[in-house]
C-alpha cells in the first residue's frame, strides 16, 4: 500500500483502504474523526510522516503527507468528496507548500456513516 501512494496510484490505494474499513466491527461508533484517525494510523504504520490538523493562515488541513517529490493534502467529509475537495481549494491549504516546488495532490474523501466506509474520493493535482 505504501508504494501505491508513492507512485500516485490513489484509486488502488483507496480501494485497499475501503477493504480495510469493511473488515472493522460495526460496533464502533462512526464519525468523520473515525475515518480521519483510522487513515492516520494506517499511514503512520506504513511509515509515512503524516501530519494531522496542519494549521495554515486560514484553516486546518485534515491530513498532510510530504514525500521526496510530492505533497498529498487530504480532507475528510461525511458528505462527499466534492465538498472536501472544494474546502481544500477554497481555504488554499496548498498555498503554504508552494515554496517547496513539489507536485501537490489535493484529495477530497467522502465518508458514508451508514455504510461505515469511504464512499468516494476525488484527486486533483495542483498546477
Secondary structure as the mmCIF struct_conf table of DSSP 4:
data_model
#
loop_
_struct_conf.conf_type_id
_struct_conf.id
_struct_conf.beg_label_comp_id
_struct_conf.beg_label_asym_id
_struct_conf.beg_label_seq_id
_struct_conf.end_label_comp_id
_struct_conf.end_label_asym_id
_struct_conf.end_label_seq_id
HELX_RH_AL_P HELX_RH_AL_P1 UNK A 2 UNK A 6
TURN_TY1_P TURN_TY1_P1 UNK A 7 UNK A 8
HELX_RH_AL_P HELX_RH_AL_P2 UNK A 10 UNK A 22
TURN_TY1_P TURN_TY1_P2 UNK A 23 UNK A 23
BEND BEND1 UNK A 24 UNK A 24
TURN_TY1_P TURN_TY1_P3 UNK A 26 UNK A 27
BEND BEND2 UNK A 28 UNK A 28
HELX_RH_AL_P HELX_RH_AL_P3 UNK A 32 UNK A 45
TURN_TY1_P TURN_TY1_P4 UNK A 46 UNK A 47
STRN STRN1 UNK A 50 UNK A 55
BEND BEND3 UNK A 57 UNK A 58
STRN STRN2 UNK A 60 UNK A 66
BEND BEND4 UNK A 68 UNK A 69
STRN STRN3 UNK A 70 UNK A 77
BEND BEND5 UNK A 78 UNK A 79
HELX_RH_AL_P HELX_RH_AL_P4 UNK A 81 UNK A 90
TURN_TY1_P TURN_TY1_P5 UNK A 91 UNK A 94
HELX_RH_3T_P HELX_RH_3T_P1 UNK A 95 UNK A 100
STRN STRN4 UNK A 103 UNK A 112
TURN_TY1_P TURN_TY1_P6 UNK A 113 UNK A 116
STRN STRN5 UNK A 117 UNK A 126
#
